[in-house]
């Protein structure tokens, strides 16, 4: 049985998505001060799209 770290208390039933370290990559990069607002908007769009899935 897969085990993991709980994100919130309680019990739930649902699909399990297993992420393997080799396939999980977080890109880190620096942005210019004038690009901050554009990046915030890009983040908000990504959150909205994730909620709609």
BAMI-32745 format. One record per residue (C-alpha): x, y, z; residue in one letter. Coordinates in steps of 0.02 Angstrom, whole numbers. Layout:
// residues N
PT|X|Y|Z|a
...
END
This chain:
// residues 53
PT|0|0|0|x
PT|71|172|-45|x
PT|112|285|101|x
PT|134|472|103|x
PT|126|631|203|x
PT|-47|698|245|x
PT|-89|871|182|x
PT|-237|886|301|x
PT|-313|783|442|x
PT|-443|648|410|x
PT|-474|504|292|x
PT|-510|515|107|x
PT|-538|397|-38|x
PT|-478|437|-212|x
PT|-349|409|-347|x
PT|-167|400|-298|x
PT|-39|490|-405|x
PT|138|432|-373|x
PT|274|554|-422|x
PT|446|482|-445|x
PT|593|595|-406|x
PT|673|563|-574|x
PT|518|628|-665|x
PT|478|775|-553|x
PT|570|936|-593|x
PT|545|1110|-523|x
PT|623|1245|-628|x
PT|701|1389|-535|x
PT|746|1549|-623|x
PT|766|1734|-584|x
PT|653|1867|-656|x
PT|678|2053|-675|x
PT|584|2172|-563|x
PT|478|2232|-709|x
PT|422|2053|-744|x
PT|348|2023|-570|x
PT|170|2076|-613|x
PT|169|1968|-769|x
PT|228|1818|-667|x
PT|95|1847|-534|x
PT|-38|1848|-669|x
PT|35|1690|-746|x
PT|26|1607|-575|x
PT|-156|1659|-550|x
PT|-203|1588|-721|x
PT|-115|1423|-677|x
PT|-209|1411|-511|x
PT|-376|1446|-599|x
PT|-341|1313|-731|x
PT|-290|1187|-598|x
PT|-454|1216|-504|x
PT|-554|1187|-664|x
PT|-478|1015|-697|x
END
